[in-house]
Amino acid sequence: MHLLVLQHARAEHPGIFRQFLQEDGHSWDAVHLDEGEALPALDGYDGLWVMGGPMDVWQEEAYPWLVAEKALIQQAVEEKGLPFLGLCLGHQLLAEALGGSVGKSDIPEIGVCEVQLTEAGASGILCDGLPERMRCLQWHGAEIKTLPAGAKVLATSPDCAVQAMSWGPRAYSLQFHIEIEQNTVQDWGKIPEYAASLAAALGANGQKMLEADCAAHMHAFNAMAERLYLNWLQTAARA
């Protein structure tokens, strides 16, 4: 496969998925929207991945490229039926592009938190083989408030109703981060918005605490990421 990957910060790349893609012989092009890079045509791409970022989906005045990005996601998913994977901001952008709504979280989630699969998630392809309850890295202060028509909730948590979502046979998204690597928290902690939210949630020593917590779960995180990646490839192959 040849994937188009939309990024909103250099440090928020596909993470450990890069290793899996390379091992399997897949290729990908990254577009850094926050740096002014233009969106390409979708021709020649076999799938679209949209990563996280420190901005919010409604900040179109500050980040005018969000308008075109949402339009491209809608075109890719709804019109062309391209396989799609969205993470964090990418999860929220998918919802908005398809007619749902996103707003500030009542309770922001920052840290290693538990997510539970719904019946749809436990019986579907994307989450096949994943634990019914799993601990994942969360780092968000916004969430999906209204689902797009036809969407299904695949995972949930007490503080965020839509932790994972599917739309149609080949579009999937996660609010939590399953792609993380050993240096992820350290790298993301250099982003001012993330550093501020981390300090507000966990205190002045929050980054060291989160690095240690993620390190303790890294083997499980990476195993879940590989399973989800393989499952996503299965969904991408569906007609």
Steps between C-alpha positions, in 0.01 A plus 500: 500500500600863449354718776445871537572610859382842620702639792441803719830497693836345409502296821155350434586253228374141461730384780560128514275452198796628296690184591210276403451678167868468414513132595200428278631698203235774511586864424363831622521871432473746790345843450578749780195724496616713793808594297299619201540194277220464247255213490562275199242335278385162627579326172771241546436445872355179642406640840493811718633531854446816705713550811456701819594860566484780758229700321123445527268419211306824544806729479455568130577871535838430657567197278315566172637181343261304725218588260672337203613208714145419607386523138776260393405253774136514391601444139731211588260318728151581376556548129797276420466239775874509576615304805542750785664507842479803729674546834399758766454820296460277194217319680323830568559629147339187354189561712472864391571424134212251496247726675563431869607756759797548733530712814707548811513199732308527825792316658828509302685169490877514543693196612481123466128428528270204446288461187227238459382346175131523419306205361559638149872532571538155652322335207660705221820466300704800618511402868513125448753347739525811717411479870142590586649743752835655415718776634604763245667839487251787501593863436192698395274780615240469223273215398229395258167627629271384218567200277473527123198322358578132459804498730553232764676536835766228537646601837404727787609622843324668795635844404477471119210321334661462155848353544496319167268525203426339166315638201420274210721198433841671479513817715623469860624738766628502857494775761781332694859446390604146415793595275738618770869416537759536776570867420142611427418670830838675508452629144139607548590673826700751295181625333388801708127416498569144608746604769241738646221242502731239651607732781140600567389137523794334675700781658852631449646148498231373264723427203737275695202322654339443162827385343540241776137386474524458123834319527341250739226425244705535181519130416122470521451826310719381214337158484155659481623741233626216282172312534294808418726576202452149359126524560486836322675347199226237492231769496689684224483191283120478526305587187 
